[in-house]
């Protein structure tokens, strides 16, 4: 049982590290156009980041 507990703890730690990395990655402004499919649906994938942000801020 101790072996199973160690394996589960290691998996939880790995999942937590991956979660933190994913959250940091999503927060980066220069990576968001590559992660968001909304950009493709809105047809704004050919414009600059500033214009892209202005497009989405108009809807709010």
BELCORMO-V238682 format. One record per pair of residues at least 24 apart in sequence whose C-alpha atoms are under 10 Angstrom apart, sorted by sequence separation. I is the first residue (numbers start at 0). J is the second residue. D is the distance in Angstrom with one decimal. If there is no record, write none. Layout:
# BELCORMO-V238682
I|J|D, I|J|D
This chain:
# BELCORMO-V238682
28|52|9.9
